[in-house]
């Protein structure tokens, strides 16, 4: 049985190397921690016989062992030797994350690396002046693990032109004239507890700290209270925490007020929802109703296979309360007859149910409804489609196409398309009869032929 008492990685390495070379199993070795180095001792039961081949440990394993040596726990030396011995038997041991030794070593290494990060974050230098009047800097840090040697290189690169000392219970790092030394830790009572700039640092800290963003649990997790006693700003932390909690409570009240505002806005919106109970005759979703005589509803067979949708009622339709009974209606009736369709077997309606007009002397001239007005009437048109359930919907004109398909294509291009409706019906697009009335004789003849042809196609599709 062998035994050794070591303090750091270098001592452990010097003892472990001949043991590993002689293939001494971990259970044949006893490791202890002590400030006093006791080299390898044996009870005489085993002899060290070096192996024929030299030791080969991976760089990854060596770096892990150096990190584990800083973990403040007596069992670290046993785990380090066990990992080294097993790696000689199984070179890819560290790739097995589920192995108990590898898993434990990974956790310990993470804890050490975390402590190095805390050292970089929470070391605070205080200014000192020596007998010659030269400025030097001192810091006291109490790490959970023995991370002084791992953490100090960061400060050597950060403050290469200063003379400084970082003291810990495990030892002290001294940087002088560009050279790093490790010395015994001096009596802490002889070291300064504050310097002339401490008040300035506290003022700076208060000004850069955003109290409204303080999250006390997260802050204590990232900056545990065991570090506070060595931080000059620690006297400000409790005050900042109280201010942060007050700010947090204020933000909560503001958030609640905002939610109440949203709730009230939603309540108003629900109150402002349009009332459909009176039907199109009582609709006030747009302003066209104000100058119209009455709403003009659709008419025809409620089981029709074909539904014709125009733009809006005209002057005669507004006065009589029926769709397509004016000049455009007469053009439509003639086209239906030529296409072989009976008006009584169809359902005829408009995208907009009220007449929009502008005065011209004693006459009321048609004025095209805009997109918002067409959209305002969609509810009524959708209700008619749901009731009739047509197989074919004929959109007469651009406003009708916008209403039934949501498209803004030209009539000429839309006529060539196969357009599905959300209800499952097929949409056939064609010219409005009023376009024939407004066109010159030659174009009127061509538009009328297109209208008749599209109506015939609708009849064939419906059949």
C-alpha positions in Angstrom: 0.0 0.0 0.0 1.3 3.4 -0.9 0.5 6.8 0.6 1.4 10.5 -0.1 0.5 13.9 1.2 0.3 16.6 -1.5 -0.7 20.2 -1.7 -0.9 21.1 -5.4 -0.8 19.7 -8.9 3.0 19.7 -9.3 3.4 17.6 -6.1 0.6 15.2 -7.1 2.2 14.8 -10.6 5.6 14.0 -9.2 4.1 11.3 -7.0 1.6 9.9 -9.5 4.0 9.5 -12.4 6.1 6.6 -11.1 2.9 5.0 -9.7 1.2 5.1 -13.1 4.4 3.9 -14.8 4.4 0.9 -12.5 0.7 0.2 -13.1 -0.2 0.7 -9.4 -4.1 0.5 -9.3 -6.0 3.3 -7.6 -7.1 1.1 -4.7 -3.5 0.5 -3.8 -2.9 4.2 -3.2 -3.9 6.6 -0.4 -3.9 10.3 -1.0 -4.1 13.1 1.6 -4.1 16.9 1.5 -1.7 18.9 3.7 0.3 22.1 3.6 3.3 19.9 4.3 4.5 17.8 1.4 5.1 14.2 2.3 6.5 12.2 -0.7 5.6 8.7 -1.6 5.7 6.2 1.3 5.2 2.4 1.1 4.4 -0.4 3.5 6.7 -2.6 1.5 4.0 -4.8 0.1 4.5 -3.5 -3.5 7.5 -2.7 -5.6 7.6 0.0 -8.2 8.5 -1.5 -11.5 8.4 1.1 -14.3 6.5 0.1 -17.5 8.4 -0.7 -20.7 6.6 2.0 -22.6 6.4 5.7 -21.5 3.2 7.2 -20.2 0.9 8.9 -22.8 -1.8 11.1 -21.4 -3.8 13.4 -23.6 -3.6 17.2 -23.4 -7.3 17.3 -22.6 -6.8 15.0 -19.6 -3.8 17.0 -18.3 -5.7 20.3 -18.5 -8.6 18.6 -16.7 -6.3 17.3 -14.0 -4.7 20.7 -13.5 -8.2 22.2 -13.0 -9.3 19.4 -10.6 -6.2 20.1 -8.5 -7.7 23.5 -7.6 -11.0 22.0 -6.3 -11.1 22.3 -2.5 -11.9 18.8 -1.5 -9.6 16.0 -0.1 -11.0 13.4 -2.5 -9.7 15.3 -5.6 -6.3 13.6 -5.6 -7.9 10.1 -5.6 -10.3 11.1 -8.5 -7.4 12.5 -10.4 -5.3 9.4 -10.1 -8.2 7.2 -10.9 -8.9 9.2 -14.1 -5.2 9.0 -15.1 -5.0 5.3 -14.4 -8.2 4.4 -16.2 -7.2 6.6 -19.2 -4.2 4.5 -19.7 -6.5 1.4 -20.0 -9.2 3.3 -22.0 -7.7 6.2 -23.9 -11.1 7.7 -24.9 -12.5 7.6 -21.4 -13.2 11.4 -21.3 -15.6 11.0 -24.2 -17.9 8.9 -22.0 -19.9 11.7 -20.3 -22.1 9.1 -18.5 -19.1 7.6 -16.7 -19.4 8.4 -12.9 -15.7 9.6 -12.6 -15.9 11.7 -15.8 -19.3 13.1 -14.8 -18.0 14.1 -11.3 -14.8 15.5 -12.8 -16.7 17.6 -15.2 -18.9 19.1 -12.4 -15.8 19.9 -10.3 -14.0 21.5 -13.3 -17.1 23.7 -14.0 -17.1 24.8 -10.3 -13.4 25.8 -10.5 -13.9 27.7 -13.8 -16.9 29.5 -12.3 -14.7 30.5 -9.4 -12.0 31.8 -11.7 -14.7 33.9 -13.5 -15.9 35.3 -10.1 -12.3 36.2 -9.3 -12.0 38.2 -12.5 -15.3 39.9 -11.7 -15.0 40.6 -7.9 -11.3 41.4 -7.3 -11.1 45.1 -6.2 -7.7 46.8 -5.9 -7.0 49.4 -3.3 -4.2 51.9 -3.7 -1.2 51.9 -1.3 1.8 54.1 -1.1 5.2 52.7 0.0 8.0 54.4 1.9 9.4 55.9 -1.4 6.0 57.3 -2.3 5.4 54.8 -5.2 1.9 53.7 -5.8 1.1 50.0 -5.4 -2.2 48.2 -5.5 -3.6 45.5 -3.2 -6.6 43.2 -3.3 -8.0 40.6 -0.9 -10.0 37.7 -2.3 -11.5 34.7 -0.6 -12.3 32.0 -3.3 -14.2 28.9 -2.7 -11.6 26.9 -4.5 -7.8 27.3 -4.8 -8.0 29.3 -8.1 -5.3 31.9 -7.5 -2.8 30.5 -10.0 -5.5 30.0 -12.6 -7.0 33.4 -12.2 -3.9 35.6 -11.9 -2.7 35.5 -15.6 -5.8 37.6 -16.5 -4.6 40.4 -14.2 -1.0 40.2 -15.5 -2.3 40.9 -19.0 -4.8 43.5 -17.8 -2.5 45.5 -15.6 1.1 44.9 -16.9 2.4 48.4 -15.9 1.2 48.4 -12.3 2.7 46.8 -9.2 0.0 44.9 -7.5 -0.7 42.1 -5.1 -3.7 39.7 -4.8 -3.8 38.0 -1.4 -5.9 35.0 -0.6 -6.0 32.6 2.4 -4.1 30.1 0.2 -1.3 32.4 -0.8 -0.5 35.7 -2.5 0.4 36.6 -6.1 2.8 39.5 -6.4 3.4 41.3 -9.7 6.6 43.5 -9.7 8.6 44.8 -12.6 6.8 42.5 -15.1 7.5 39.4 -13.0 5.0 37.2 -11.2 5.8 35.7 -7.8 3.9 33.6 -5.3 4.6 34.4 -1.7 3.1 33.7 1.7 0.0 35.7 2.6 0.8 38.7 4.9 -1.2 39.4 8.0 -4.4 40.8 6.8 -4.6 43.2 9.8 -1.5 45.0 8.3 -3.2 45.6 5.0 -5.4 48.6 4.3 -9.2 48.2 4.4 -9.9 51.3 2.3 -8.2 53.9 0.1 -8.7 57.5 -0.8 -10.6 56.7 -4.0 -13.2 54.4 -2.4 -15.9 57.2 -2.1 -15.4 58.0 -5.8 -15.8 54.3 -6.8 -19.0 54.1 -4.7 -20.4 57.2 -6.4 -19.5 55.7 -9.8 -21.2 52.4 -8.9 -24.4 54.1 -7.8 -24.6 56.1 -11.0 -24.0 53.2 -13.4 -26.4 50.9 -11.5 -29.9 50.9 -13.0 -32.0 50.2 -9.9 -35.1 49.7 -12.1 -33.5 46.6 -13.6 -32.3 45.0 -10.4 -33.5 41.4 -10.0 -32.5 40.5 -6.4 -32.6 36.7 -6.7 -30.5 36.9 -10.0 -28.1 39.3 -8.5 -27.5 37.2 -5.4 -27.0 34.1 -7.6 -24.4 35.9 -9.8 -22.8 37.8 -6.9 -23.2 35.7 -3.8 -23.1 37.6 -0.5 -19.8 35.9 0.6 -18.0 38.3 -1.8 -19.7 41.4 -0.5 -17.4 41.9 2.5 -14.4 42.5 0.2 -16.3 44.8 -2.3 -16.1 48.6 -1.6 -19.5 49.0 -3.3 -21.1 46.5 -0.9 -22.2 49.3 1.5 -24.4 50.6 -1.4 -25.9 47.2 -2.3 -28.6 47.1 0.3 -29.7 50.7 -0.5 -29.8 49.9 -4.2 -31.7 46.7 -3.5 -34.4 48.7 -1.6 -34.6 51.2 -4.4 -34.8 48.4 -7.0 -37.6 46.7 -5.1 -39.5 49.9 -4.9 -39.0 50.4 -8.6 -40.1 46.8 -9.2 -43.3 47.4 -7.3 -43.9 50.6 -9.3 -43.4 48.6 -12.6 -45.8 46.0 -11.4 -48.4 48.7 -10.7 -47.8 50.3 -14.1 -48.2 46.9 -15.7 -51.5 46.3 -13.9 -52.7 49.7 -15.0 -51.7 48.9 -18.6 -53.6 45.6 -18.4 -56.6 47.5 -17.0 -56.3 49.9 -19.9 -56.3 47.1 -22.4 -59.3 45.6 -20.7 -61.2 48.8 -20.8 -60.2 49.3 -24.5 -61.5 45.8 -25.2 -64.7 46.5 -23.4 -65.2 49.6 -25.6 -64.4 47.7 -28.7 -67.0 45.0 -27.8 -69.5 47.8 -27.2 -68.7 49.3 -30.6 -69.3 46.0 -32.5 -71.8 46.5 -35.3 -75.4 45.3 -34.6 -76.5 42.9 -37.3 -79.8 42.1 -35.8 -81.7 44.6 -38.0 -80.4 43.3 -41.3 -79.0 45.4 -44.1 -81.9 47.9 -43.8 -80.6 48.9 -40.3 -76.9 48.7 -41.2 -74.8 51.7 -40.2 -71.3 50.3 -40.8 -70.5 52.9 -43.4 -72.1 56.3 -44.3 -73.7 55.5 -47.6 -77.0 54.8 -45.9 -77.4 58.5 -45.0 -78.2 59.6 -48.6 -79.8 56.4 -49.8 -83.6 55.9 -49.9 -83.5 52.3 -48.7 -81.3 49.2 -48.7 -81.7 47.1 -51.8 -81.7 43.4 -50.9 -81.0 40.4 -53.2 -83.8 38.5 -54.8 -84.4 35.2 -56.6 -84.3 31.5 -55.9 -82.6 30.7 -52.5 -81.6 27.4 -54.0 -80.2 28.8 -57.3 -77.1 27.2 -58.8 -75.9 30.6 -60.1 -75.6 33.9 -58.1 -75.1 37.2 -59.9 -73.3 39.9 -57.8 -73.3 43.5 -59.1 -71.6 46.5 -57.6 -74.4 48.6 -56.0 -78.0 49.7 -56.6 -78.5 52.5 -59.1 -81.0 55.4 -59.0 -84.1 53.3 -60.0 -83.1 50.4 -57.8 -82.8 52.8 -54.8 -86.3 54.1 -55.4 -87.9 50.7 -56.1 -86.0 48.6 -53.7 -85.1 45.8 -56.2 -81.7 45.0 -57.8 -81.1 45.4 -61.6 -84.4 47.0 -62.6 -82.9 50.2 -64.2 -81.2 50.6 -67.6 -78.3 48.2 -66.6 -80.9 45.7 -65.5 -82.5 45.7 -68.9 -79.2 45.1 -70.6 -78.6 42.2 -68.1 -82.0 40.7 -68.8 -81.4 40.8 -72.6 -78.0 39.1 -72.1 -79.4 36.4 -69.8 -82.1 35.6 -72.4 -79.5 35.3 -75.1 -77.3 33.1 -72.9 -80.2 30.8 -72.2 -80.7 31.7 -68.6 -84.0 32.5 -66.8 -83.8 35.3 -64.3 -86.3 33.6 -62.0 -83.9 30.6 -61.6 -81.0 32.8 -60.5 -80.2 34.8 -57.3 -79.3 38.4 -58.1 -77.7 40.8 -55.5 -75.1 43.6 -55.1 -71.9 43.8 -53.2 -73.0 47.1 -51.6 -76.6 47.4 -50.5 -77.1 51.2 -50.5 -76.9 53.6 -53.4 -73.9 55.9 -53.4 -74.4 59.0 -55.5 -73.4 62.6 -56.1 -75.8 65.4 -57.3 -75.6 66.7 -60.8 -78.3 69.3 -61.2 -81.6 67.4 -60.5 -80.0 64.1 -61.2 -78.3 61.6 -58.9 -75.2 60.2 -60.6 -73.7 56.9 -59.6 -70.4 57.2 -57.5 -68.2 54.1 -57.1 -68.0 52.8 -53.5 -64.5 52.7 -52.1 -62.8 49.6 -50.7 -63.8 50.3 -47.1 -67.4 50.6 -48.1 -67.3 47.3 -50.0 -65.7 45.6 -47.0 -68.3 47.0 -44.7 -71.0 45.2 -46.7 -69.1 41.9 -46.9 -71.1 40.5 -43.9 -74.4 40.7 -45.8 -73.0 39.3 -49.0 -71.4 36.3 -47.1 -74.7 35.7 -45.4 -76.4 35.5 -48.8 -73.8 33.1 -50.2 -74.2 30.9 -47.1 -78.0 30.8 -47.5 -78.1 30.2 -51.2 -75.0 28.0 -51.5 -74.6 28.6 -55.3 -72.2 26.5 -57.4 -71.2 29.5 -59.5 -70.9 33.1 -58.5 -70.8 35.6 -61.4 -68.9 38.8 -60.4 -70.3 41.7 -62.5 -67.5 44.4 -62.5 -64.4 45.3 -60.5 -66.2 46.1 -57.2 -68.0 42.8 -57.3 -64.7 40.9 -58.0 -63.1 42.7 -55.0 -66.1 41.7 -52.8 -66.3 38.0 -53.7 -62.6 37.2 -54.3 -60.6 40.1 -52.7 -58.9 40.7 -56.1 -58.1 44.0 -57.8 -57.2 42.5 -61.2 -58.6 44.0 -64.3 -61.8 42.5 -65.7 -60.0 41.4 -68.9 -57.4 39.4 -67.0 -59.7 38.0 -64.4 -62.0 36.6 -67.1 -59.3 34.2 -68.1 -58.8 32.8 -64.5 -60.4 30.0 -62.6 -61.1 31.6 -59.3 -62.3 29.6 -56.3 -64.6 31.1 -53.6 -64.1 30.4 -49.9 -67.5 28.7 -49.9 -66.4 26.2 -52.5 -68.2 27.8 -55.4 -66.4 28.8 -58.6 -66.2 32.5 -59.5 -66.8 33.7 -63.1 -65.8 37.3 -63.7 -67.3 39.5 -66.4 -68.2 43.1 -67.3 -71.0 45.0 -65.5 -73.9 45.8 -67.8 -73.5 49.5 -67.1 -70.1 49.3 -68.8 -71.9 48.4 -72.0 -74.2 51.5 -71.6 -71.2 53.8 -71.1 -69.1 52.4 -74.0 -69.2 53.7 -77.7 -71.2 51.5 -80.1 -68.3 49.5 -81.4 -66.9 48.7 -77.9 -70.4 48.2 -76.5 -71.0 45.4 -79.0 -67.8 43.6 -78.0 -68.5 44.0 -74.3 -72.0 42.7 -74.8 -70.6 39.6 -76.6 -68.1 39.0 -73.7 -71.0 39.3 -71.1 -73.1 36.8 -73.0 -70.2 34.4 -73.5 -69.3 34.5 -69.8 -72.9 33.9 -68.7 -73.1 30.9 -71.1 -69.8 29.6 -69.5 -71.4 30.0 -66.0 -74.5 28.1 -67.2 -72.3 25.3 -68.5 -70.2 25.1 -65.3 -73.4 25.1 -63.2 -74.8 22.2 -65.2 
